[in-house]
């Protein structure tokens, strides 16, 4: 089977390394390098990467299970930097992985896919250079950190300061002496609040995550505020009715949107950032040769990409493992309905968080894969507990999965 893989980032490389075992694979990469979001340019304009970025998962969890980080690097820097590597280290790791699995020669660089459509047999890919490629199956790995989510905020067009998304952030000195409003309560907001507060005159951290006050407790120049609801000039009104005056910059840490401009909505629909209809968040319910690797977020990404790819390989090699198309559709619809019935937002459907362990075990069981070692899940739970207990210092702490309680750094 000839398989076209769109994207040569971490998900695309994982898919190619697995699927090439039984099939011919070609990766289509729109840039001139591998790495996806980890491939930052010198101006940091193309990706969410910024110069000081380090991973918020340790390398023991970031690595693919079949290719250890230690095969590439020796711990030649402080333990916290080795355990939570810089983006340049991650990119070097991906490069080593691609070379180890002989993937580089299978990548068509500087090649954008402009359209993917069913053909008489398989799929037809129209490329940005005017060429056409045919494939028996298509695996979409174009990532989901390129299109910023820009929430509606009344009056935002009148804002007199600088309006930016987290994707635009590079350095804290750009906010020197300013009053900065940062909106969002997840991991990127945490890191940027701490960085920007080192140079800004004051940071208003707006959101509704319960942990925000504890995270910023040691930052006197940071005030925790509710969500903004209205902007007029340099004044921002909050949900509580309080008004913040003379705001110089508004930084949105509000996530990203899924976007597949090369797919017709009849194939896959994206509604409020929910991609459907998909079976197991991987396979089109209508077309068992159209797949997505890497849609879930708030996950351990590299292991998840590899396990998803191994599940896909099993389903492509043995189609009888799959339920019938109607059953796949019903299963997908029921999963979405269960999510909504639990009171969760539709745009959080792909946000796995604690659900990822059960999700991975389900894929492993259905594909007949070797189970993940117990120490992997113990490590994951240990790291999650560390981040919860010490959200500002977890990178500097020793990781010990056999002891759920940890001591804070000196």
C-alpha positions as a Markdown table, in Angstrom:
| # | Residue | x | y | z |
|---|---|---|---|---|
| 1 | Unk | 0.0 | 0.0 | 0.0 |
| 2 | Unk | 1.3 | 3.5 | -0.9 |
| 3 | Unk | 0.6 | 5.8 | 2.1 |
| 4 | Unk | 0.8 | 9.6 | 1.9 |
| 5 | Unk | 1.7 | 11.3 | 5.2 |
| 6 | Unk | 1.0 | 15.0 | 5.5 |
| 7 | Unk | 3.5 | 16.7 | 7.8 |
| 8 | Unk | 7.0 | 15.7 | 9.0 |
| 9 | Unk | 6.7 | 16.8 | 12.6 |
| 10 | Unk | 6.7 | 14.5 | 15.6 |
| 11 | Unk | 3.4 | 12.9 | 14.6 |
| 12 | Unk | 4.3 | 12.4 | 10.9 |
| 13 | Unk | 7.7 | 10.9 | 11.8 |
| 14 | Unk | 6.1 | 8.5 | 14.2 |
| 15 | Unk | 3.5 | 7.4 | 11.6 |
| 16 | Unk | 6.2 | 6.9 | 9.0 |
| 17 | Unk | 8.5 | 4.9 | 11.2 |
| 18 | Unk | 5.7 | 2.5 | 12.0 |
| 19 | Unk | 3.9 | 2.3 | 8.7 |
| 20 | Unk | 7.0 | 1.8 | 6.5 |
| 21 | Unk | 7.4 | -1.6 | 8.0 |
| 22 | Unk | 4.7 | -3.0 | 5.7 |
| 23 | Unk | 4.0 | -0.1 | 3.3 |
| 24 | Unk | 5.6 | 2.5 | 1.0 |
| 25 | Unk | 5.4 | 5.8 | 2.7 |
| 26 | Unk | 5.9 | 9.4 | 1.4 |
| 27 | Unk | 5.9 | 12.4 | 3.7 |
| 28 | Unk | 4.8 | 15.8 | 2.3 |
| 29 | Unk | 6.4 | 18.6 | 4.3 |
| 30 | Unk | 5.7 | 22.3 | 3.5 |
| 31 | Unk | 8.9 | 23.6 | 5.0 |
| 32 | Unk | 12.5 | 22.7 | 4.3 |
| 33 | Unk | 13.1 | 20.8 | 7.6 |
| 34 | Unk | 11.5 | 18.2 | 9.8 |
| 35 | Unk | 10.2 | 19.0 | 13.2 |
| 36 | Unk | 6.9 | 20.8 | 12.8 |
| 37 | Unk | 6.3 | 23.2 | 15.7 |
| 38 | Unk | 9.8 | 22.4 | 17.1 |
| 39 | Unk | 11.4 | 23.8 | 14.0 |
| 40 | Unk | 11.6 | 27.5 | 14.9 |
| 41 | Unk | 13.1 | 30.1 | 12.6 |
| 42 | Unk | 15.5 | 32.7 | 13.8 |
| 43 | Unk | 12.7 | 35.2 | 14.4 |
| 44 | Unk | 10.4 | 32.7 | 16.1 |
| 45 | Unk | 7.5 | 33.7 | 13.8 |
| 46 | Unk | 6.4 | 30.4 | 12.4 |
| 47 | Unk | 5.7 | 28.4 | 15.5 |
| 48 | Unk | 4.7 | 28.9 | 19.2 |
| 49 | Unk | 8.4 | 28.4 | 20.1 |
| 50 | Unk | 10.2 | 31.1 | 22.0 |
| 51 | Unk | 13.9 | 31.3 | 22.9 |
| 52 | Unk | 13.6 | 30.2 | 26.5 |
| 53 | Unk | 11.1 | 27.4 | 25.9 |
| 54 | Unk | 11.7 | 24.1 | 27.7 |
| 55 | Unk | 9.3 | 21.1 | 27.7 |
| 56 | Unk | 6.8 | 20.8 | 30.5 |
| 57 | Unk | 7.2 | 17.0 | 30.4 |
| 58 | Unk | 10.5 | 15.2 | 31.2 |
| 59 | Unk | 12.4 | 13.6 | 28.5 |
| 60 | Unk | 11.5 | 10.2 | 29.8 |
| 61 | Unk | 8.0 | 10.9 | 28.8 |
| 62 | Unk | 8.7 | 13.0 | 25.7 |
| 63 | Unk | 10.6 | 10.3 | 24.0 |
| 64 | Unk | 9.2 | 7.7 | 21.7 |
| 65 | Unk | 9.1 | 4.4 | 23.6 |
| 66 | Unk | 11.3 | 2.6 | 21.0 |
| 67 | Unk | 14.0 | 5.4 | 20.8 |
| 68 | Unk | 15.3 | 6.7 | 24.0 |
| 69 | Unk | 16.4 | 10.3 | 24.5 |
| 70 | Unk | 19.6 | 9.0 | 26.1 |
| 71 | Unk | 20.6 | 7.4 | 22.8 |
| 72 | Unk | 21.1 | 10.9 | 21.5 |
| 73 | Unk | 22.3 | 13.0 | 24.4 |
| 74 | Unk | 24.4 | 12.6 | 27.5 |
| 75 | Unk | 23.3 | 14.6 | 30.6 |
| 76 | Unk | 26.0 | 17.3 | 30.1 |
| 77 | Unk | 23.9 | 20.1 | 31.7 |
| 78 | Unk | 22.1 | 20.6 | 35.0 |
| 79 | Unk | 19.6 | 17.8 | 35.7 |
| 80 | Unk | 16.5 | 20.0 | 35.4 |
| 81 | Unk | 17.6 | 21.1 | 31.9 |
| 82 | Unk | 18.3 | 17.6 | 30.8 |
| 83 | Unk | 15.1 | 16.2 | 32.2 |
| 84 | Unk | 13.1 | 19.1 | 30.7 |
| 85 | Unk | 15.0 | 19.8 | 27.5 |
| 86 | Unk | 15.1 | 22.9 | 25.4 |
| 87 | Unk | 13.2 | 23.0 | 22.1 |
| 88 | Unk | 16.6 | 22.7 | 20.2 |
| 89 | Unk | 17.3 | 19.5 | 22.0 |
| 90 | Unk | 13.9 | 18.1 | 21.0 |
| 91 | Unk | 14.5 | 19.1 | 17.4 |
| 92 | Unk | 17.9 | 17.4 | 17.5 |
| 93 | Unk | 16.2 | 14.3 | 19.0 |
| 94 | Unk | 13.6 | 14.2 | 16.2 |
| 95 | Unk | 16.4 | 14.6 | 13.6 |
| 96 | Unk | 18.2 | 11.6 | 15.1 |
| 97 | Unk | 15.0 | 9.6 | 15.2 |
| 98 | Unk | 14.3 | 10.4 | 11.5 |
| 99 | Unk | 17.8 | 9.3 | 10.5 |
| 100 | Unk | 17.7 | 6.2 | 12.6 |
| 101 | Unk | 14.6 | 5.0 | 10.8 |
| 102 | Unk | 15.9 | 6.2 | 7.3 |
| 103 | Unk | 13.0 | 8.6 | 6.9 |
| 104 | Unk | 14.7 | 11.6 | 5.5 |
| 105 | Unk | 14.9 | 10.3 | 1.9 |
| 106 | Unk | 11.1 | 9.6 | 2.1 |
| 107 | Unk | 10.2 | 13.2 | 2.7 |
| 108 | Unk | 9.3 | 15.7 | 0.0 |
| 109 | Unk | 10.3 | 19.0 | 1.5 |
| 110 | Unk | 8.9 | 22.4 | 0.4 |
| 111 | Unk | 5.8 | 20.6 | -0.8 |
| 112 | Unk | 2.4 | 21.9 | 0.4 |
| 113 | Unk | -0.7 | 19.8 | 0.0 |
| 114 | Unk | -3.5 | 21.9 | -1.3 |
| 115 | Unk | -6.3 | 19.3 | -1.7 |
| 116 | Unk | -7.0 | 15.7 | -0.7 |
| 117 | Unk | -9.9 | 14.0 | -2.4 |
| 118 | Unk | -11.1 | 10.5 | -3.0 |
| 119 | Unk | -10.1 | 9.0 | -6.3 |
| 120 | Unk | -11.4 | 5.9 | -8.2 |
| 121 | Unk | -8.8 | 3.9 | -6.2 |
| 122 | Unk | -7.5 | 5.5 | -3.1 |
| 123 | Unk | -6.8 | 9.2 | -2.9 |
| 124 | Unk | -5.7 | 12.1 | -5.1 |
| 125 | Unk | -3.4 | 14.8 | -3.6 |
| 126 | Unk | -3.0 | 18.1 | -5.3 |
| 127 | Unk | 0.2 | 19.8 | -4.4 |
| 128 | Unk | 1.1 | 23.5 | -4.2 |
| 129 | Unk | 3.6 | 23.2 | -7.0 |
| 130 | Unk | 0.9 | 22.1 | -9.4 |
| 131 | Unk | 1.8 | 18.4 | -9.3 |
| 132 | Unk | -0.5 | 15.5 | -8.3 |
| 133 | Unk | 0.2 | 12.5 | -6.2 |
| 134 | Unk | -1.8 | 9.3 | -5.8 |
| 135 | Unk | -2.0 | 7.2 | -2.6 |
| 136 | Unk | -3.9 | 4.2 | -1.3 |
| 137 | Unk | -4.2 | 5.8 | 2.1 |
| 138 | Unk | -3.6 | 9.3 | 3.6 |
| 139 | Unk | -2.4 | 10.0 | 7.2 |
| 140 | Unk | -2.8 | 13.6 | 8.3 |
| 141 | Unk | -0.2 | 14.9 | 10.7 |
| 142 | Unk | -0.3 | 18.6 | 10.2 |
| 143 | Unk | -0.4 | 19.5 | 13.9 |
| 144 | Unk | -2.7 | 21.9 | 15.7 |
| 145 | Unk | -0.4 | 24.7 | 16.9 |
| 146 | Unk | -0.4 | 27.0 | 13.9 |
| 147 | Unk | -3.9 | 28.6 | 13.9 |
| 148 | Unk | -4.4 | 30.7 | 17.0 |
| 149 | Unk | -7.8 | 30.6 | 18.8 |
| 150 | Unk | -8.9 | 34.2 | 19.0 |
| 151 | Unk | -12.0 | 34.4 | 21.3 |
| 152 | Unk | -14.6 | 37.0 | 20.9 |
| 153 | Unk | -14.1 | 40.0 | 23.2 |
| 154 | Unk | -16.5 | 42.9 | 22.8 |
| 155 | Unk | -14.7 | 46.1 | 21.8 |
| 156 | Unk | -11.4 | 44.5 | 21.1 |
| 157 | Unk | -11.1 | 46.4 | 17.8 |
| 158 | Unk | -10.8 | 49.6 | 19.9 |
| 159 | Unk | -7.8 | 48.4 | 21.9 |
| 160 | Unk | -5.1 | 51.0 | 21.8 |
| 161 | Unk | -2.3 | 48.8 | 23.0 |
| 162 | Unk | -0.6 | 45.8 | 21.5 |
| 163 | Unk | -2.8 | 42.7 | 21.0 |
| 164 | Unk | -0.9 | 39.4 | 20.6 |
| 165 | Unk | -1.5 | 35.7 | 20.8 |
| 166 | Unk | 0.9 | 33.4 | 22.7 |
| 167 | Unk | 2.2 | 32.3 | 19.3 |
| 168 | Unk | 3.6 | 35.8 | 18.7 |
| 169 | Unk | 5.5 | 35.8 | 22.0 |
| 170 | Unk | 9.3 | 35.8 | 21.9 |
| 171 | Unk | 11.0 | 37.6 | 24.7 |
| 172 | Unk | 9.9 | 39.3 | 28.0 |
| 173 | Unk | 11.9 | 42.5 | 27.4 |
| 174 | Unk | 9.3 | 43.4 | 24.8 |
| 175 | Unk | 6.9 | 44.2 | 27.7 |
| 176 | Unk | 9.4 | 46.1 | 29.8 |
| 177 | Unk | 7.7 | 48.7 | 32.1 |
| 178 | Unk | 4.2 | 47.9 | 30.7 |
| 179 | Unk | 0.9 | 46.9 | 32.3 |
| 180 | Unk | 0.2 | 43.5 | 30.6 |
| 181 | Unk | -3.1 | 41.5 | 30.7 |
| 182 | Unk | -2.5 | 37.8 | 30.0 |
| 183 | Unk | -5.7 | 35.8 | 29.3 |
| 184 | Unk | -5.7 | 32.0 | 29.7 |
| 185 | Unk | -5.0 | 29.5 | 32.5 |
| 186 | Unk | -3.1 | 26.6 | 30.9 |
| 187 | Unk | 0.6 | 25.7 | 30.6 |
| 188 | Unk | 1.6 | 28.4 | 28.1 |
| 189 | Unk | 0.1 | 31.1 | 30.2 |
| 190 | Unk | 1.9 | 29.9 | 33.3 |
| 191 | Unk | 5.3 | 30.1 | 31.7 |
| 192 | Unk | 4.6 | 33.5 | 30.0 |
| 193 | Unk | 3.2 | 35.0 | 33.2 |
| 194 | Unk | 6.4 | 34.1 | 35.1 |
| 195 | Unk | 8.7 | 35.4 | 32.3 |
| 196 | Unk | 6.8 | 38.6 | 31.5 |
| 197 | Unk | 6.5 | 39.5 | 35.2 |
| 198 | Unk | 10.3 | 39.9 | 35.3 |
| 199 | Unk | 10.2 | 43.0 | 33.1 |
| 200 | Unk | 6.6 | 44.3 | 33.1 |
| 201 | Unk | 5.5 | 46.9 | 35.7 |
| 202 | Unk | 2.5 | 44.7 | 36.4 |
| 203 | Unk | 0.8 | 41.6 | 35.0 |
| 204 | Unk | -3.0 | 41.0 | 35.3 |
| 205 | Unk | -3.5 | 37.3 | 34.8 |
| 206 | Unk | -7.1 | 36.7 | 33.7 |
| 207 | Unk | -8.9 | 33.4 | 33.7 |
| 208 | Unk | -10.9 | 31.0 | 35.7 |
| 209 | Unk | -8.6 | 28.1 | 36.5 |
| 210 | Unk | -8.7 | 27.3 | 40.2 |
| 211 | Unk | -4.9 | 26.8 | 40.4 |
| 212 | Unk | -3.9 | 30.3 | 39.2 |
| 213 | Unk | -3.7 | 32.0 | 42.6 |
| 214 | Unk | -1.4 | 29.3 | 44.0 |
| 215 | Unk | 0.8 | 29.4 | 40.9 |
| 216 | Unk | 1.4 | 33.1 | 41.2 |
| 217 | Unk | 1.5 | 33.4 | 45.0 |
| 218 | Unk | 5.2 | 34.2 | 44.9 |
| 219 | Unk | 4.9 | 36.9 | 42.3 |
| 220 | Unk | 3.9 | 40.2 | 43.9 |
| 221 | Unk | 3.7 | 42.0 | 40.6 |
| 222 | Unk | 1.1 | 39.6 | 39.3 |
| 223 | Unk | -2.6 | 40.0 | 40.1 |
| 224 | Unk | -5.1 | 37.2 | 39.5 |
| 225 | Unk | -8.3 | 38.5 | 37.8 |
| 226 | Unk | -11.5 | 37.0 | 36.2 |
| 227 | Unk | -12.0 | 36.8 | 32.5 |
| 228 | Unk | -12.2 | 40.1 | 30.5 |
| 229 | Unk | -15.6 | 40.8 | 28.8 |
| 230 | Unk | -15.1 | 44.3 | 27.3 |
| 231 | Unk | -12.4 | 46.5 | 25.9 |
| 232 | Unk | -12.6 | 50.3 | 25.3 |
| 233 | Unk | -9.4 | 52.0 | 24.3 |
| 234 | Unk | -6.8 | 51.0 | 27.0 |
| 235 | Unk | -9.5 | 50.1 | 29.6 |
| 236 | Unk | -10.5 | 46.5 | 30.1 |
| 237 | Unk | -13.7 | 45.5 | 32.0 |
| 238 | Unk | -13.7 | 42.2 | 33.7 |
| 239 | Unk | -16.5 | 39.7 | 34.4 |
| 240 | Unk | -16.6 | 40.9 | 38.0 |
| 241 | Unk | -17.3 | 44.5 | 36.9 |
| 242 | Unk | -13.8 | 45.7 | 37.8 |
| 243 | Unk | -12.1 | 47.9 | 35.3 |
| 244 | Unk | -8.3 | 47.8 | 34.5 |
| 245 | Unk | -7.0 | 51.1 | 33.2 |
| 246 | Unk | -4.0 | 51.9 | 31.1 |
| 247 | Unk | -3.4 | 48.4 | 29.8 |
| 248 | Unk | -0.5 | 48.5 | 27.4 |
| 249 | Unk | -0.6 | 44.9 | 26.1 |
| 250 | Unk | -3.1 | 42.1 | 25.9 |
| 251 | Unk | -1.6 | 38.6 | 25.4 |
| 252 | Unk | -4.0 | 35.8 | 24.5 |
| 253 | Unk | -3.0 | 32.4 | 25.8 |
| 254 | Unk | -6.2 | 30.9 | 24.5 |
| 255 | Unk | -5.1 | 27.9 | 22.5 |
| 256 | Unk | -5.3 | 26.9 | 18.9 |
| 257 | Unk | -7.8 | 25.7 | 16.3 |
| 258 | Unk | -7.7 | 22.6 | 14.1 |
| 259 | Unk | -7.5 | 23.5 | 10.5 |
| 260 | Unk | -7.5 | 21.2 | 7.4 |
| 261 | Unk | -7.8 | 23.5 | 4.4 |
| 262 | Unk | -7.0 | 20.7 | 2.0 |
| 263 | Unk | -10.0 | 18.6 | 3.1 |
| 264 | Unk | -13.6 | 19.1 | 2.0 |
| 265 | Unk | -16.0 | 19.4 | 4.9 |
| 266 | Unk | -18.0 | 16.4 | 3.5 |
| 267 | Unk | -15.0 | 14.3 | 4.5 |
| 268 | Unk | -14.2 | 15.8 | 7.9 |
| 269 | Unk | -16.1 | 18.5 | 9.8 |
| 270 | Unk | -14.6 | 20.9 | 12.4 |
| 271 | Unk | -17.2 | 22.5 | 14.6 |
| 272 | Unk | -16.2 | 24.4 | 17.7 |
| 273 | Unk | -12.8 | 22.7 | 17.4 |
| 274 | Unk | -14.3 | 19.2 | 17.5 |
| 275 | Unk | -13.1 | 17.1 | 14.5 |
| 276 | Unk | -15.6 | 14.5 | 13.4 |
| 277 | Unk | -16.7 | 11.9 | 12.5 |
| 278 | Unk | -13.7 | 9.9 | 13.6 |
| 279 | Unk | -13.3 | 6.5 | 15.2 |
| 280 | Unk | -11.0 | 6.5 | 18.2 |
| 281 | Unk | -10.0 | 10.1 | 17.2 |
| 282 | Unk | -7.9 | 8.5 | 14.4 |
| 283 | Unk | -9.8 | 7.0 | 11.6 |
| 284 | Unk | -12.5 | 8.5 | 9.4 |
| 285 | Unk | -15.7 | 6.6 | 10.1 |
| 286 | Unk | -16.6 | 6.7 | 6.3 |
| 287 | Unk | -13.1 | 6.1 | 4.8 |
| 288 | Unk | -10.9 | 3.6 | 6.6 |
| 289 | Unk | -7.9 | 4.8 | 4.6 |
| 290 | Unk | -8.1 | 8.4 | 5.9 |
| 291 | Unk | -6.5 | 8.8 | 9.3 |
| 292 | Unk | -5.3 | 11.5 | 11.7 |
| 293 | Unk | -2.4 | 11.1 | 14.1 |
| 294 | Unk | -1.9 | 13.6 | 16.9 |
| 295 | Unk | -5.3 | 15.2 | 17.4 |
| 296 | Unk | -5.6 | 14.8 | 21.1 |
| 297 | Unk | -4.0 | 17.4 | 23.3 |
| 298 | Unk | -3.1 | 17.7 | 27.0 |
| 299 | Unk | -1.3 | 14.4 | 26.5 |
| 300 | Unk | 2.1 | 12.8 | 26.5 |
| 301 | Unk | 2.6 | 13.5 | 22.8 |
| 302 | Unk | 5.4 | 11.3 | 21.4 |
| 303 | Unk | 4.3 | 8.0 | 23.0 |
| 304 | Unk | 0.7 | 8.8 | 22.0 |
| 305 | Unk | 1.7 | 9.4 | 18.4 |
| 306 | Unk | 3.6 | 6.1 | 18.2 |
| 307 | Unk | 0.8 | 4.1 | 19.8 |
| 308 | Unk | -1.8 | 5.7 | 17.6 |
| 309 | Unk | 0.4 | 4.9 | 14.6 |
| 310 | Unk | 0.7 | 1.3 | 15.7 |
| 311 | Unk | -3.0 | 1.0 | 16.1 |
| 312 | Unk | -3.5 | 2.4 | 12.6 |
| 313 | Unk | -1.0 | -0.1 | 11.2 |
| 314 | Unk | -2.9 | -2.9 | 12.7 |
| 315 | Unk | -6.2 | -1.7 | 11.3 |
| 316 | Unk | -4.8 | -1.1 | 7.8 |
| 317 | Unk | -3.1 | -4.5 | 7.8 |
| 318 | Unk | -6.2 | -6.4 | 9.2 |
| 319 | Unk | -9.3 | -4.4 | 8.3 |
| 320 | Unk | -11.5 | -7.1 | 9.9 |
| 321 | Unk | -10.4 | -5.8 | 13.2 |
| 322 | Unk | -12.6 | -2.7 | 12.6 |
| 323 | Unk | -16.3 | -2.6 | 13.3 |
| 324 | Unk | -18.5 | -1.9 | 10.2 |
| 325 | Unk | -18.7 | 1.7 | 9.0 |
| 326 | Unk | -22.2 | 2.3 | 10.6 |
| 327 | Unk | -21.0 | 0.9 | 13.9 |
| 328 | Unk | -17.9 | 3.1 | 13.8 |
| 329 | Unk | -20.1 | 6.1 | 13.2 |
| 330 | Unk | -22.5 | 5.2 | 16.1 |
| 331 | Unk | -19.5 | 4.7 | 18.4 |
| 332 | Unk | -18.1 | 8.1 | 17.4 |
| 333 | Unk | -21.4 | 9.8 | 18.0 |
| 334 | Unk | -21.9 | 8.1 | 21.3 |
| 335 | Unk | -18.5 | 9.1 | 22.5 |
| 336 | Unk | -19.1 | 12.7 | 21.7 |
| 337 | Unk | -22.6 | 12.7 | 23.3 |
| 338 | Unk | -21.2 | 11.2 | 26.5 |
| 339 | Unk | -18.6 | 14.0 | 26.5 |
| 340 | Unk | -21.3 | 16.6 | 26.2 |
| 341 | Unk | -23.6 | 14.9 | 28.7 |
| 342 | Unk | -20.9 | 15.1 | 31.3 |
| 343 | Unk | -21.1 | 18.9 | 31.1 |
| 344 | Unk | -17.9 | 19.4 | 29.1 |
| 345 | Unk | -17.5 | 21.8 | 26.2 |
| 346 | Unk | -17.4 | 20.3 | 22.7 |
| 347 | Unk | -14.1 | 22.1 | 22.0 |
| 348 | Unk | -12.6 | 20.1 | 24.8 |
| 349 | Unk | -13.4 | 16.7 | 23.3 |
| 350 | Unk | -9.9 | 16.1 | 22.1 |
| 351 | Unk | -8.5 | 17.3 | 25.5 |
| 352 | Unk | -7.7 | 14.1 | 27.1 |
| 353 | Unk | -5.7 | 14.9 | 30.3 |
| 354 | Unk | -6.4 | 12.2 | 32.8 |
| 355 | Unk | -8.4 | 10.2 | 30.2 |
| 356 | Unk | -5.3 | 9.6 | 28.2 |
| 357 | Unk | -4.2 | 6.5 | 30.2 |
| 358 | Unk | -7.5 | 4.7 | 29.4 |
| 359 | Unk | -7.3 | 5.9 | 25.8 |
| 360 | Unk | -3.8 | 4.5 | 25.3 |
| 361 | Unk | -4.7 | 1.2 | 27.0 |
| 362 | Unk | -7.8 | 0.9 | 24.7 |
| 363 | Unk | -5.7 | 1.4 | 21.6 |
| 364 | Unk | -3.1 | -1.1 | 22.8 |
| 365 | Unk | -5.7 | -3.7 | 23.6 |
| 366 | Unk | -7.6 | -3.3 | 20.2 |
| 367 | Unk | -4.4 | -3.5 | 18.2 |
| 368 | Unk | -2.9 | -6.4 | 20.2 |
| 369 | Unk | 0.2 | -4.4 | 21.1 |
| 370 | Unk | 2.6 | -5.0 | 23.9 |
| 371 | Unk | 1.4 | -3.1 | 27.0 |
| 372 | Unk | 3.2 | 0.0 | 28.1 |
| 373 | Unk | 5.4 | -0.9 | 31.1 |
| 374 | Unk | 4.0 | -0.1 | 34.5 |
| 375 | Unk | 6.8 | 2.3 | 35.3 |
| 376 | Unk | 5.7 | 4.5 | 32.4 |
| 377 | Unk | 2.3 | 5.1 | 33.9 |
| 378 | Unk | 3.8 | 5.5 | 37.4 |
| 379 | Unk | 6.2 | 8.1 | 36.0 |
| 380 | Unk | 3.3 | 9.9 | 34.3 |
| 381 | Unk | 1.3 | 10.0 | 37.5 |
| 382 | Unk | 4.3 | 11.2 | 39.5 |
| 383 | Unk | 5.0 | 14.0 | 37.1 |
| 384 | Unk | 1.3 | 15.1 | 37.1 |
| 385 | Unk | 1.4 | 15.2 | 40.9 |
| 386 | Unk | 4.6 | 17.2 | 40.8 |
| 387 | Unk | 3.1 | 19.8 | 38.4 |
| 388 | Unk | 0.0 | 20.0 | 40.5 |
| 389 | Unk | 1.8 | 20.4 | 43.9 |
| 390 | Unk | 4.7 | 22.6 | 42.7 |
| 391 | Unk | 3.5 | 24.2 | 39.4 |
| 392 | Unk | 6.3 | 26.8 | 39.4 |
| 393 | Unk | 9.2 | 24.6 | 40.5 |
| 394 | Unk | 8.5 | 21.1 | 39.1 |
| 395 | Unk | 11.3 | 21.3 | 36.5 |
| 396 | Unk | 13.9 | 21.7 | 39.2 |
| 397 | Unk | 12.7 | 18.7 | 41.2 |
| 398 | Unk | 13.8 | 15.1 | 41.2 |
| 399 | Unk | 11.3 | 12.7 | 39.7 |
| 400 | Unk | 10.7 | 9.6 | 41.8 |
| 401 | Unk | 7.7 | 7.5 | 40.6 |
| 402 | Unk | 7.9 | 5.2 | 43.7 |
| 403 | Unk | 7.2 | 8.1 | 46.0 |
| 404 | Unk | 4.0 | 10.1 | 45.3 |
| 405 | Unk | 5.0 | 12.9 | 47.7 |
| 406 | Unk | 7.9 | 15.1 | 46.9 |
| 407 | Unk | 9.9 | 17.8 | 48.7 |
| 408 | Unk | 10.1 | 21.3 | 47.2 |
| 409 | Unk | 13.5 | 22.5 | 46.0 |
| 410 | Unk | 15.7 | 24.4 | 48.5 |
